[in-house]
């Protein structure tokens, strides 16, 4: 995992979640960032959203990953 993926994942989070994830161990942050990358690659709906707004697609993928983590 590159630092770039983690940086992009953290940037896609809302400020409250970004702060919370930022306090977690690096390995956990990287695991979540990898799940986020997989979500972006696998979901066709996000592909359509990405064409309209890449930032919105990344934020939606981040939200989904966090929902799975807490839910």
Secondary structure, DSSP 8 states (H G I E B T S, - for coil): --HHHHHHHHHHS-HHHHHHHHTS-HHHHHHHHHHHHHHHHH-HHHHHHHHH-HHHHHHHHHHHHHHHHH-
